[in-house]
Amino acid sequence: MIYLIHNYTLRNNTMAEEKTFKEELKVSGEQLVETVKKLIREANVRRLNIKNERGDTIMEIPVTVASVGAILLPVLAALGALAALVTDCRIEIEKIKK
């Protein structure tokens, strides 16, 4: 499932259109931490939303913040705890269209 959306950001005091799109992955709880680590390493990922089986968002990760090493560790620890509680989940991935 892919959604196309448009975001506008302010760059150099002018409005610049930043196009993003969303993808969704279905993963098991065991695969959650490794999949998120892999996605954080991708250059064009902007935000990750972790959703439960019903589609409720249970965790949001702004990747621009999470890519900083010191901030990433607590996020991964929380993901590990979350992975122990869920059997299946979906990861909504917001990427910047280049």
N, C-alpha and C positions, 0 to 999 in steps of 0.2 A: 504494500500500500504506500503510495508516494503522494504527498501533497505539495503543491507549489504555493508559496506565500511571498509577499514582498515586505521587506523591512526598510525603513529609511533611517540613515544615520547622519549625524552632523559632522562633516569633515571640512576643516578650513573655513568655517562659518558659512558653508553652503550645504544644501541638502543633497546628499548623494544616495541614489537608490542602491540598496544592497539586496540582491535576490537570494533567497534561501529556499530550500525544499526539505521535506521530511521523509524519512524512511522508517519502517518499523520492522524490528526483528523479534521473533519469538524464541526465547531461550529457557532452558531449565535453570533451577536455582543453582545447580552445581556449576554451570557455565557462566553465570552472571558476572563474577568478578573478572575472570579472564577476558570475557567479551568487552567489558567496559574499559579495561586496561588497553586493549587493542584499539578501541575506538578513540580513546583520549590521545593516543599517539598520532592519529590521522590529523593532517594539517587543516582540513576544511570542515571539521566538526565544530559546531558552536555550542550546542546544548544537548544534554541527554535527559530524557524523562523515563523513569522506571515505573512501569504500571503493573498492577496485579492482574489476575485472571479476568476480573470483571471490567478492567479498563480504567480503574481508579489510579491516579498518579500517587505513588507512595514515596518517590524521591526525585528531585530535580538536581541536575549537576550542570552548572555553567562551566563548560570545558576551558574557557579562557582563564578562569580562576583555578580550576582543578589541575591544570597543567603545571602549575608551580609545585615543585617537589614537596615542600613542607605542608602545603595545604592538601595535597593528594593523599597523604597517609591516613588522616582521619576519615576521609571519604571512602577509601578502600576498606577500612575497618568497619564502617557502618554498612557498606555493601556486603561484607562477609557475614555480618549478623543478619542482615535482611535475607541473604541467600539461604540461610539455615531455616528461615521461616516460610519461604514460598517454594512451591513445587515448580510452577511455570510462571513466567512473567514475560512482558513485552518491553522492549527498549525502543522508544521513539527517538530517532536521531535527527537533529536539525543541522543541516550542512549548508555551507555557503557555496552558491553556484559560481564557478569561476569562468 
